[in-house]
Amino acid sequence: MSHQEGSTDGLPDLGTENLFSSPEEQSGAVAATEASSNTDTATSELTVTMTGDGGDTRDGGFPNDVGTENRSSDRESASEDMELDSMEDFEHFLTSGESLFHYPLEAEGMEEAEEEEEEEQPPAGPQGSGANHEQYLLEEDPALEEWVSSETSALPRPRWQVLTALRQRQLGSSARFVYEACGARAFVQRFRLQYRLAEHVGCVNTVHFNQRGTRLASSGDDLKVIVWDWVRQRPVLDFESGHTNNVFQAKFLPNCGDSTLAMCARDGQVRVAELINASYFENTKCVAQHRGPAHKLALVPDSPSQFLTSGEDAVVFTIDLRQDRPASKVVVTREEGKKVGLYTITVNPANIYQFAVGGQDQFVRIYDQRRIDEKENNGVLKKFTPHHLVNCVFPTNITCVVYSHDGTELLASYNDEDIYLFNSCHSDGAQYTKRFKGHRNNTTVKGVNFYGPRSEFVVSGSDCGHIFFWEKSSCQIIQFLKGNREGTVNCLEPHPYLPVLATSGLDHHVKIWTPTAKAATELTGLKKVIKKNKWERDEDSLHHGSLFDQYMLWFLMRHLTQRGHHRGWRGGEAEFPDEESDESSSTSETSEEEEGGQDRVQCMPS
């Protein structure tokens, strides 16, 4: 694999075809742009593939009776004006359908049978007890029906039209065909499960593509890290993380030739694995120690040596691997003198000094590393929260915060509430700009993400086991996929430049989704699932507990029921949090001086 990474405009210099070659063939080589002599033929094949027999289609940007595009009012940054290489590779990607990858779909017949069974037996409605449940449906159904209808109303006309885009590309008037296509509604509506990657023994808590999109790292409860050649459906590297409890994140650092993988876990450790081109493992070392579980780490764009971490101890560390003592405490998150444990952190891609965090209260906090003074507003630059949650009677938590591609927007997923979009440029305390409803975020620390090169879509897992896609501009649900048999989808990772999505959750597989379905998803059973999620959320709000208590209860119950099954992982060591982890998760009364001690935040290399 080449050590040269993607260009600064966000698109790699590696052609799509290189994904299907061996690592040896990729080394030191970048696909050259070829002059196409059969563009008309390829265009014709692409059109036929997308439109079936050439007739009218019902939605999704495909040919219809409208010949012009409906222009979006969304702003486009100057970085979007870019040249694209290897268009023939992308045409092959679009037209190949089921033969997208070298290997056929694993158990394809079984997958189709499962899909048919789901269509025949849509998800059941809310489950309740006797008269109370029936009375609820009678009294609340009109309002609930209206609420659901607002999430499933008719979609606006798609902005991207395949024939218009192909014609413009053929005439040379558009240099962004791949870029535009990857953010098209038409592709999202045709997502389907391509295959499963099955090597883990336990829940898979994290998935992450490398910068070039050729490798995928995953890890979870079994404490192993697996690096996948996801195209060929095989692991190329499998090693022990060095953590003593559930691994929550594992990410490739950018611009390092896939030689560094950063990890954080329930044991509070932040560890770094040293690799060689994501193919050979050397060792791992601990670079920082939180006094509670560390759920998320945030990469600094284009930096091969720096990243940030956050933990339930309310501390944010900046890690600089060039230093002898890599970890430095940036801030301790507080509200009215009390620490606020953190579940998530994200760095602004347009201003690497700014980062946002969320956790055990309702506020999204933005900090600027150049302007942190904990004596003034606790060091916070600005805070956002939906106004109706400011004085909420039940505890509210944020499980995930993520910046958009250009840093102008912040997405926040609230525990047993909705997903909210904030404009990060607005003043302190500004109201949200958009709201995305229908899923359920209750039992785990669930992720949320943008999808598309210009963050055109919002994607989230749900306790009901489905994956929800919302079109950001209209806030409408446009895709609805069964993502997990165990009941929860937690992690969603878009490919850096292809229309591909990797997901994981409570089952033991990594799933790869691609837009290879023959027709747009019918959204069968969507209304029933939305109603069920809403009903269960309303019921739980009557006796709402903290997210941490719910998660710990779920964690302990799950491992108690599976104790015998998982004892073979590491002789039972991974089944329960150790005493140190339990103590560190409740350190809100620890003194500032003890908290800041270097011996507490640094780990010696293992």
ZAMARGU-4260 file (C-alpha; in steps of 0.2 Angstrom, whole numbers, plus 5000, padded with zeros to 4 digits):
<rodrens>
0) 5000/5000/5000 | 5006/5017/4996 | 5011/5029/5010 | 5004/5043/5000 | 4987/5048/5007
5) 4972/5057/4999 | 4973/5074/4993 | 4967/5089/5003 | 4951/5091/4993 | 4944/5075/5002
10) 4945/5063/4988 | 4959/5050/4987 | 4971/5049/4973 | 4968/5031/4972 | 4956/5025/4959
15) 4942/5014/4963 | 4950/4999/4954 | 4964/4999/4966 | 4952/4993/4980 | 4951/4976/4970
20) 4969/4974/4968 | 4981/4966/4981 | 4991/4976/4993 | 5007/4972/4983 | 4999/4978/4967
25) 4994/4994/4976 | 5011/4998/4983 | 5018/5014/4976 | 5006/5015/4962 | 4991/5027/4959
30) 4979/5023/4945 | 4982/5035/4930 | 4967/5043/4922 | 4963/5035/4905 | 4955/5043/4890
35) 4939/5034/4887 | 4935/5028/4869 | 4918/5020/4874 | 4910/5033/4885 | 4894/5032/4875
40) 4893/5013/4878 | 4897/5015/4897 | 4884/5028/4898 | 4871/5018/4890 | 4875/5003/4901
45) 4874/5014/4917 | 4857/5021/4911 | 4850/5004/4908 | 4857/4997/4924 | 4849/5011/4934
50) 4832/5012/4925 | 4829/4993/4921 | 4821/4993/4904 | 4822/5011/4901 | 4805/5015/4907
55) 4799/5029/4920 | 4805/5026/4938 | 4796/5033/4953 | 4809/5042/4963 | 4827/5044/4968
60) 4834/5055/4955 | 4831/5043/4940 | 4823/5047/4924 | 4806/5055/4925 | 4796/5068/4916
65) 4806/5082/4923 | 4822/5086/4913 | 4830/5098/4924 | 4837/5097/4941 | 4829/5105/4956
70) 4843/5116/4963 | 4847/5115/4981 | 4849/5130/4992 | 4863/5122/5002 | 4880/5131/5002
75) 4894/5123/4993 | 4912/5126/4998 | 4926/5130/4986 | 4934/5114/4990 | 4920/5105/4981
80) 4927/5111/4964 | 4939/5097/4960 | 4944/5086/4947 | 4940/5067/4948 | 4950/5053/4941
85) 4946/5035/4935 | 4928/5038/4930 | 4928/5021/4921 | 4931/5013/4938 | 4916/5022/4945
90) 4905/5017/4930 | 4910/4999/4933 | 4906/5001/4952 | 4888/5007/4947 | 4885/4995/4933
95) 4892/4979/4940 | 4877/4976/4953 | 4879/4960/4961 | 4896/4957/4955 | 4903/4972/4963
100) 4916/4962/4973 | 4927/4947/4968 | 4918/4936/4979 | 4899/4932/4978 | 4887/4937/4992
105) 4889/4925/5007 | 4873/4915/5010 | 4864/4926/4997 | 4848/4915/4997 | 4847/4916/5015
110) 4848/4935/5015 | 4834/4936/5002 | 4823/4924/5012 | 4826/4935/5027 | 4821/4950/5018
115) 4805/4942/5011 | 4800/4936/5028 | 4802/4954/5035 | 4791/4960/5022 | 4778/4947/5025
120) 4778/4950/5044 | 4781/4969/5047 | 4787/4974/5064 | 4774/4972/5078 | 4766/4987/5086
125) 4769/4993/5103 | 4767/4980/5116 | 4758/4984/5132 | 4747/4976/5145 | 4728/4974/5142
130) 4717/4989/5144 | 4730/5002/5147 | 4738/4998/5130 | 4722/4998/5121 | 4717/5014/5130
135) 4733/5022/5125 | 4731/5018/5107 | 4713/5025/5107 | 4717/5041/5115 | 4734/5044/5107
140) 4733/5036/5090 | 4727/5052/5081 | 4741/5062/5088 | 4753/5048/5085 | 4747/5046/5067
145) 4750/5064/5064 | 4767/5064/5072 | 4772/5049/5061 | 4765/5056/5045 | 4776/5072/5047
150) 4791/5060/5046 | 4785/5050/5031 | 4777/5063/5020 | 4781/5065/5002 | 4799/5069/4998
155) 4804/5084/4988 | 4810/5081/4970 | 4828/5075/4971 | 4842/5087/4966 | 4853/5075/4957
160) 4847/5067/4941 | 4857/5053/4933 | 4853/5057/4915 | 4857/5075/4917 | 4873/5071/4927
165) 4879/5059/4914 | 4875/5071/4899 | 4885/5085/4908 | 4899/5073/4911 | 4900/5067/4893
170) 4900/5085/4887 | 4914/5090/4899 | 4903/5102/4909 | 4904/5093/4926 | 4920/5087/4934
175) 4912/5081/4950 | 4901/5066/4944 | 4908/5054/4957 | 4907/5067/4971 | 4889/5072/4966
180) 4883/5054/4964 | 4889/5048/4981 | 4878/5061/4989 | 4863/5057/4979 | 4847/5051/4987
185) 4845/5038/4973 | 4860/5028/4980 | 4855/5029/4998 | 4837/5022/4994 | 4845/5007/4985
190) 4856/5002/5000 | 4856/4983/5004 | 4867/4972/5015 | 4881/4966/5004 | 4889/4954/5016
195) 4895/4951/5034 | 4912/4951/5041 | 4912/4938/5055 | 4928/4935/5066 | 4924/4943/5082
200) 4917/4934/5098 | 4906/4947/5106 | 4898/4964/5102 | 4908/4975/5089 | 4909/4992/5096
205) 4919/5001/5083 | 4922/5001/5064 | 4933/5014/5055 | 4940/5015/5037 | 4958/5020/5034
210) 4960/5037/5025 | 4961/5028/5008 | 4946/5017/5011 | 4956/5001/5007 | 4956/4994/5025
215) 4943/4993/5039 | 4947/4992/5058 | 4935/4984/5070 | 4936/4980/5089 | 4924/4976/5103
220) 4920/4966/5118 | 4933/4952/5114 | 4947/4965/5116 | 4954/4960/5098 | 4957/4972/5084
225) 4954/4966/5067 | 4960/4975/5051 | 4950/4969/5036 | 4952/4969/5018 | 4934/4973/5017
230) 4932/4971/4998 | 4939/4953/4999 | 4930/4949/5015 | 4945/4943/5024 | 4955/4949/5039
235) 4973/4955/5035 | 4978/4958/5053 | 4971/4951/5070 | 4980/4957/5087 | 4976/4959/5105
240) 4972/4977/5109 | 4981/4977/5126 | 4965/4984/5135 | 4958/4975/5150 | 4940/4979/5146
245) 4928/4982/5131 | 4936/4992/5117 | 4925/5007/5112 | 4935/5015/5098 | 4949/5011/5086
250) 4954/5023/5073 | 4968/5025/5060 | 4977/5041/5061 | 4978/5050/5045 | 4994/5053/5034
255) 5004/5040/5043 | 5004/5026/5030 | 4991/5016/5041 | 5005/5013/5054 | 4996/5020/5069
260) 4980/5015/5077 | 4973/5024/5092 | 4961/5015/5104 | 4951/5019/5119 | 4941/5008/5131
265) 4930/5005/5146 | 4946/5002/5156 | 4949/5021/5153 | 4966/5018/5144 | 4970/5026/5128
270) 4982/5015/5119 | 4991/5016/5102 | 4995/5001/5091 | 5010/5002/5080 | 5008/4994/5063
275) 5016/4992/5046 | 5004/4997/5032 | 4990/4990/5042 | 4997/4973/5038 | 5009/4969/5052
280) 5008/4972/5070 | 5022/4977/5081 | 5015/4982/5098 | 5003/4993/5108 | 5007/5005/5122
285) 4996/5016/5134 | 4998/5034/5132 | 4985/5041/5144 | 4973/5035/5157 | 4956/5041/5161
290) 4948/5039/5178 | 4932/5031/5170 | 4927/5023/5153 | 4934/5032/5138 | 4920/5030/5124
295) 4927/5041/5110 | 4942/5049/5103 | 4943/5062/5090 | 4956/5063/5076 | 4964/5080/5071
300) 4962/5082/5052 | 4978/5078/5042 | 4988/5075/5058 | 4998/5059/5059 | 5003/5061/5078
305) 4989/5071/5087 | 4971/5066/5093 | 4959/5070/5107 | 4950/5059/5120 | 4936/5061/5132
310) 4930/5050/5147 | 4917/5049/5160 | 4929/5057/5172 | 4925/5073/5162 | 4942/5076/5157
315) 4948/5080/5139 | 4966/5075/5134 | 4976/5080/5119 | 4988/5066/5114 | 5004/5071/5104
320) 5014/5056/5100 | 5029/5066/5096 | 5031/5070/5114 | 5040/5060/5128 | 5024/5062/5138
325) 5011/5062/5125 | 4995/5066/5136 | 4991/5084/5141 | 4975/5088/5150 | 4965/5101/5140
330) 4950/5104/5151 | 4938/5097/5164 | 4920/5099/5159 | 4909/5106/5173 | 4892/5114/5175
335) 4888/5123/5191 | 4903/5117/5199 | 4900/5098/5196 | 4909/5087/5184 | 4900/5082/5168
340) 4905/5064/5162 | 4908/5064/5143 | 4903/5051/5130 | 4908/5059/5114 | 4921/5071/5107
345) 4923/5078/5089 | 4935/5090/5081 | 4930/5104/5069 | 4937/5100/5052 | 4938/5118/5047
350) 4946/5124/5063 | 4957/5111/5072 | 4958/5121/5088 | 4940/5119/5091 | 4931/5104/5097
355) 4914/5099/5104 | 4910/5087/5118 | 4894/5079/5125 | 4889/5068/5139 | 4879/5067/5155
360) 4869/5082/5153 | 4859/5091/5139 | 4873/5103/5133 | 4884/5102/5117 | 4899/5112/5122
365) 4912/5119/5110 | 4929/5124/5116 | 4944/5133/5108 | 4960/5126/5114 | 4968/5144/5112
370) 4955/5152/5123 | 4951/5140/5137 | 4950/5148/5154 | 4941/5137/5167 | 4938/5152/5178
375) 4928/5160/5165 | 4912/5151/5159 | 4921/5134/5164 | 4932/5137/5148 | 4917/5135/5136
380) 4917/5145/5120 | 4898/5142/5117 | 4884/5129/5122 | 4869/5123/5113 | 4854/5113/5118
385) 4836/5112/5112 | 4827/5125/5122 | 4813/5113/5128 | 4827/5102/5136 | 4835/5116/5146
390) 4824/5113/5162 | 4819/5095/5158 | 4812/5086/5172 | 4820/5070/5168 | 4839/5067/5165
395) 4845/5070/5147 | 4861/5064/5140 | 4870/5066/5124 | 4878/5050/5117 | 4886/5056/5101
400) 4891/5073/5093 | 4899/5075/5076 | 4904/5090/5065 | 4898/5091/5047 | 4911/5090/5032
405) 4914/5109/5033 | 4912/5112/5052 | 4897/5123/5050 | 4885/5111/5058 | 4884/5100/5073
410) 4874/5084/5075 | 4869/5078/5092 | 4860/5062/5097 | 4851/5063/5113 | 4847/5048/5125
415) 4828/5043/5123 | 4825/5059/5113 | 4828/5065/5095 | 4843/5070/5085 | 4846/5089/5083
420) 4856/5099/5071 | 4865/5115/5077 | 4873/5128/5067 | 4891/5129/5075 | 4893/5147/5069
425) 4878/5153/5079 | 4880/5162/5095 | 4880/5154/5112 | 4863/5147/5117 | 4855/5147/5099
430) 4841/5135/5096 | 4843/5120/5085 | 4840/5121/5066 | 4833/5104/5062 | 4826/5089/5071
435) 4826/5071/5066 | 4814/5059/5073 | 4808/5041/5072 | 4822/5030/5079 | 4825/5026/5098
440) 4841/5029/5107 | 4840/5021/5125 | 4850/5006/5129 | 4867/5009/5123 | 4879/5024/5120
445) 4873/5025/5102 | 4882/5034/5088 | 4875/5046/5074 | 4884/5052/5058 | 4883/5062/5043
450) 4883/5053/5026 | 4888/5060/5009 | 4902/5071/5003 | 4893/5087/5008 | 4884/5079/5023
455) 4868/5078/5014 | 4861/5064/5025 | 4860/5059/5043 | 4861/5041/5048 | 4858/5033/5065
460) 4856/5016/5072 | 4841/5012/5084 | 4836/5001/5098 | 4824/4992/5087 | 4838/4985/5077
465) 4836/4997/5061 | 4846/5009/5052 | 4838/5026/5049 | 4843/5038/5035 | 4836/5055/5035
470) 4838/5068/5021 | 4846/5083/5030 | 4837/5096/5020 | 4819/5089/5022 | 4821/5079/5038
475) 4812/5065/5030 | 4816/5047/5032 | 4822/5040/5015 | 4829/5023/5020 | 4825/5010/5033
480) 4836/4995/5035 | 4836/4980/5047 | 4853/4981/5053 | 4855/4970/5069 | 4845/4954/5074
485) 4851/4957/5092 | 4841/4973/5093 | 4853/4988/5093 | 4864/4996/5080 | 4878/5007/5088
490) 4891/5012/5075 | 4889/5019/5057 | 4905/5022/5047 | 4903/5030/5029 | 4917/5025/5017
495) 4928/5041/5014 | 4923/5042/4995 | 4913/5027/4989 | 4894/5025/4992 | 4897/5011/5005
500) 4893/5011/5024 | 4900/4999/5037 | 4889/4996/5053 | 4891/4986/5069 | 4881/4983/5085
505) 4876/4970/5098 | 4879/4955/5086 | 4896/4949/5082 | 4897/4955/5064 | 4903/4970/5054
510) 4890/4973/5040 | 4894/4981/5024 | 4880/4990/5014 | 4881/4995/4996 | 4868/5003/4984
515) 4866/4987/4974 | 4847/4984/4976 | 4837/4983/4960 | 4824/4996/4966 | 4822/5009/4980
520) 4818/5002/4997 | 4799/5002/5000 | 4800/5007/5019 | 4789/4992/5023 | 4783/4993/5041
525) 4791/5010/5044 | 4776/5018/5052 | 4773/5003/5064 | 4792/5004/5070 | 4791/5022/5072
530) 4775/5021/5083 | 4782/5007/5093 | 4798/5017/5096 | 4788/5033/5101 | 4776/5023/5112
535) 4791/5014/5122 | 4800/5031/5124 | 4784/5039/5131 | 4782/5024/5143 | 4800/5025/5149
540) 4800/5044/5151 | 4788/5040/5166 | 4801/5031/5175 | 4817/5038/5167 | 4834/5033/5174
545) 4851/5040/5170 | 4859/5033/5154 | 4874/5027/5164 | 4863/5017/5176 | 4854/5009/5161
550) 4869/5005/5151 | 4878/4997/5166 | 4862/4987/5170 | 4861/4981/5152 | 4880/4978/5152
555) 4879/4967/5168 | 4864/4958/5163 | 4870/4954/5146 | 4887/4947/5152 | 4878/4937/5166
560) 4867/4928/5153 | 4882/4925/5142 | 4895/4921/5155 | 4897/4903/5150 | 4897/4907/5132
565) 4911/4920/5133 | 4922/4912/5147 | 4934/4906/5133 | 4939/4923/5127 | 4951/4927/5141
570) 4947/4915/5155 | 4933/4926/5160 | 4943/4942/5162 | 4933/4952/5149 | 4916/4949/5157
575) 4915/4962/5171 | 4923/4979/5174 | 4937/4977/5186 | 4938/4986/5203 | 4948/5000/5196
580) 4936/5003/5182 | 4921/5004/5194 | 4930/5016/5206 | 4936/5027/5191 | 4918/5028/5185
585) 4913/5037/5201 | 4927/5050/5204 | 4917/5066/5203 | 4923/5070/5221 | 4941/5067/5217
590) 4952/5082/5220 | 4958/5093/5206 | 4976/5091/5212 | 4976/5072/5212 | 4967/5073/5195
595) 4980/5083/5187 | 4995/5072/5193 | 5006/5067/5179 | 5007/5049/5186 | 4988/5048/5184
600) 4987/5053/5166 | 5002/5044/5159 | 5006/5026/5155 | 5023/5019/5152 | 5025/5010/5136
605) 5020/4991/5137
</rodrens>
